[in-house]
């Protein structure tokens, strides 16, 4: 293990200048600009500071500062959202991570869920003890998010309605349909409830299975939400979908052309 080591006064001043101008993460191009040196020279400096324990390497070419109180560079990432924005941009924080942010769940998820237009080699990436679960989306699906400030860094997170839409589109992003139902209930019981925006977002996304899942669940738990139920009925497509594609389904709810998972409570049938 490399422990934090001493550096010269001049080197310390250069590092301080880089840190003052950084926004959570540090790359050679930004360091070069801050110090008015070549990118190659900046890269060597960053590598040197990392070897002495003043920076920690997230991945090749990407660093974060080590807190002064730390005796070792082997630290967990201070803010996973900031690092995710640097690793996967263009992207936004979504799914269970956004649901936690908006108060739709009290579950504690140990990973950060990121939706990006990139095509990463792996869907589960670990960096310095932080796990990122990454899902690729099309460029046209990059809508419905809000910028939030994480220190000096602005990071995109799906807005409350887009968060629910993503969970209905892919229930696995919420930990499965049973967790998604709890998050949906929290959404409808919150100030963020917006039936018209929910339908508009679903139209933009273009996955007809979303209307089947949404219509079924709303009619089961929120029978008075006629605006949503009628809008979903008007958009039903041919063919049958599954309430949760990851679970076996043994019962067809023909009204919504939806296969319901085995053991799913029959009391929820509309």
C-alpha positions in Angstrom: 0.0 0.0 0.0 1.3 3.5 -0.9 1.1 5.9 2.0 0.8 9.7 1.7 4.3 11.1 1.1 5.9 14.4 1.2 6.3 16.6 -1.9 8.3 19.8 -2.4 6.8 23.2 -1.7 6.7 24.1 -5.4 5.0 20.8 -6.2 2.5 21.4 -3.4 1.6 24.8 -4.9 1.0 23.3 -8.3 -1.2 20.6 -6.8 -3.1 23.2 -4.8 -3.7 25.2 -8.0 -5.0 22.2 -9.8 -7.3 21.3 -6.9 -8.7 24.8 -6.7 -9.7 24.7 -10.4 -10.9 21.1 -10.4 -14.6 20.1 -10.1 -14.5 16.9 -8.2 -12.4 15.0 -10.6 -9.1 15.7 -12.2 -7.8 14.8 -15.7 -4.6 15.8 -17.5 -6.2 18.2 -19.9 -7.7 20.3 -17.0 -4.4 20.1 -15.0 -2.5 21.3 -18.1 -4.7 24.3 -18.5 -4.5 25.2 -14.8 -0.7 25.0 -14.8 -0.1 26.2 -18.4 2.0 23.2 -19.2 1.7 20.4 -21.9 -0.8 17.6 -21.4 2.1 15.1 -21.2 3.8 17.1 -18.4 0.5 17.4 -16.5 -0.1 13.7 -16.9 3.4 13.0 -15.3 2.6 15.3 -12.4 -0.7 13.6 -11.8 0.9 10.2 -11.8 3.6 11.5 -9.4 1.1 12.9 -7.0 -0.9 9.7 -7.1 2.2 7.6 -6.4 2.9 9.8 -3.3 -0.7 9.4 -2.1 -2.0 12.9 -2.7 -4.4 11.8 -5.4 -6.1 8.5 -6.0 -6.6 7.0 -9.4 -10.2 6.1 -10.3 -9.3 4.8 -13.7 -6.5 5.5 -16.2 -6.3 9.3 -16.6 -8.9 10.1 -14.0 -8.1 11.1 -10.4 -9.7 12.5 -7.3 -8.1 14.2 -4.4 -7.2 12.3 -1.2 -8.6 14.1 1.9 -5.9 15.6 4.0 -6.9 13.6 7.0 -6.4 10.3 5.2 -3.2 8.3 5.8 -3.7 6.2 2.7 -4.8 6.8 -1.0 -7.0 3.7 -0.9 -10.1 5.7 -0.2 -13.8 5.2 -1.2 -15.0 7.8 -3.7 -16.4 10.8 -1.9 -19.2 11.5 -4.4 -20.1 8.7 -6.8 -22.4 11.0 -8.8 -19.6 13.4 -9.7 -17.4 10.5 -10.8 -20.2 8.9 -12.8 -20.8 12.1 -14.7 -17.1 12.2 -15.7 -16.9 8.5 -16.5 -20.2 8.1 -18.5 -21.3 11.5 -19.9 -23.6 12.1 -21.6 -25.6 10.5 -18.9 -27.9 11.0 -15.9 -28.4 9.3 -12.5 -31.6 7.3 -12.6 -33.5 4.3 -11.4 -33.1 3.4 -7.8 -30.5 6.1 -7.2 -32.9 8.8 -8.4 -35.8 7.2 -6.4 -33.6 7.5 -3.3 -32.9 11.2 -4.2 -36.6 12.1 -4.6 -37.6 10.2 -1.5 -39.6 7.4 -3.2 -37.9 4.6 -1.3 -36.2 4.0 2.0 -34.3 1.1 0.7 -30.5 1.4 0.7 -28.9 0.5 -2.6 -25.2 -0.1 -2.5 -24.6 0.9 -6.1 -25.2 4.0 -8.3 -27.4 3.5 -11.3 -26.4 5.5 -14.4 -28.1 5.8 -17.8 -25.9 6.8 -20.6 -25.8 7.0 -24.4 -22.4 5.3 -24.3 -21.9 1.6 -24.8 -19.6 0.5 -21.9 -17.9 -2.9 -22.1 -19.4 -3.9 -18.7 -22.7 -3.1 -17.1 -21.3 -3.3 -13.6 -18.2 -1.3 -13.0 -16.3 -0.9 -9.7 -14.0 2.0 -8.9 -12.4 2.5 -5.5 -15.0 0.5 -3.7 -17.9 2.2 -5.5 -20.1 0.2 -7.8 -21.8 1.7 -10.8 -24.6 -0.1 -12.6 -24.7 1.2 -16.1 -27.5 1.0 -18.7 -27.3 2.3 -22.3 -30.1 4.3 -23.8 -30.7 5.9 -27.2 -30.0 9.5 -27.8 -33.7 10.3 -28.2 -34.3 9.0 -24.6 -32.1 11.7 -23.1 -34.9 13.8 -21.7 -36.7 14.5 -18.4 -33.7 15.1 -16.1 -32.8 17.9 -13.8 -29.4 19.3 -12.9 -28.4 19.1 -9.2 -25.4 20.6 -7.6 -22.9 18.3 -5.9 -20.4 20.8 -4.4 -19.2 22.8 -7.4 -20.3 20.1 -9.9 -23.6 20.0 -11.7 -24.9 16.5 -12.3 -28.0 15.4 -14.1 -30.6 13.2 -12.3 -33.9 12.0 -13.8 -36.7 14.2 -12.6 -39.4 12.5 -10.4 -41.7 11.7 -13.3 -38.9 10.4 -15.6 -37.7 8.3 -12.7 -41.0 6.5 -12.4 -41.2 6.1 -16.2 -37.8 4.4 -16.3 -38.9 2.1 -13.5 -42.0 1.1 -15.5 -40.0 0.7 -18.7 -37.4 -1.5 -17.0 -38.5 -2.7 -13.5 -35.0 -4.1 -12.8 -33.9 -0.4 -12.5 -35.9 -0.3 -9.3 -34.9 -3.6 -7.9 -37.9 -5.5 -9.4 -41.6 -4.9 -9.8 -42.5 -5.2 -6.1 -40.1 -2.4 -5.2 -41.3 -0.4 -8.2 -44.9 -0.6 -6.9 -43.8 0.9 -3.6 -42.0 3.7 -5.5 -45.0 4.3 -7.7 -47.2 4.7 -4.6 -44.8 7.1 -3.1 -44.8 9.2 -6.4 -48.6 9.4 -6.4 -48.6 10.4 -2.8 -46.0 13.2 -3.3 -46.0 16.7 -4.6 -44.3 15.4 -7.7 -47.4 13.6 -9.0 -48.0 14.8 -12.6 -50.3 12.5 -14.7 -50.1 14.6 -17.9 -46.3 14.7 -17.8 -46.2 11.0 -17.1 -48.2 10.2 -20.2 -46.2 12.7 -22.3 -42.9 11.2 -21.2 -44.3 7.7 -22.0 -45.3 8.9 -25.5 -41.8 10.3 -26.0 -40.1 7.1 -24.9 -42.3 5.0 -27.3 -42.4 1.7 -25.4 -46.0 0.5 -25.5 -45.4 -2.0 -22.7 -45.1 1.0 -20.4 -48.8 1.9 -20.9 -49.8 -1.7 -20.1 -47.8 -1.7 -16.9 -48.9 1.8 -15.9 -52.5 1.3 -16.7 -52.7 -2.0 -14.8 -50.9 -0.7 -11.7 -52.8 2.6 -11.6 -56.2 0.9 -12.0 -55.2 -1.6 -9.3 -54.0 0.9 -6.7 -55.3 4.3 -7.8 -58.7 3.7 -9.4 -59.6 7.3 -9.2 -56.9 8.3 -11.6 -59.2 8.2 -14.6 -57.0 10.5 -16.7 -54.1 8.1 -16.7 -56.2 4.9 -17.0 -58.1 6.3 -20.0 -54.9 7.5 -21.6 -53.2 4.1 -21.2 -56.3 2.3 -22.6 -56.2 4.5 -25.7 -52.6 3.6 -26.3 -52.8 -0.2 -25.8 -51.0 -2.0 -28.6 -51.5 -5.6 -29.9 -49.7 -8.4 -28.2 -49.0 -9.2 -24.6 -46.3 -7.8 -22.4 -45.0 -8.9 -18.9 -45.4 -6.9 -15.8 -41.8 -7.7 -14.9 -39.7 -9.3 -17.8 -37.3 -10.8 -15.2 -40.0 -12.9 -13.5 -42.0 -15.9 -14.6 -45.6 -15.1 -15.4 -48.6 -17.5 -15.2 -51.6 -15.3 -15.4 -52.8 -13.1 -18.3 -54.8 -10.0 -17.4 -56.5 -9.6 -20.7 -57.9 -6.2 -20.0 -54.3 -4.8 -20.1 -52.7 -7.5 -22.3 -50.3 -8.1 -19.5 -48.8 -11.3 -18.0 -48.5 -11.1 -14.2 -45.7 -12.8 -12.3 -46.3 -16.1 -10.6 -47.5 -15.6 -7.0 -48.4 -11.9 -7.6 -51.2 -11.0 -5.4 -54.6 -11.6 -7.1 -56.1 -8.9 -4.9 -54.3 -6.4 -7.2 -56.1 -7.5 -10.3 -58.2 -4.6 -11.7 
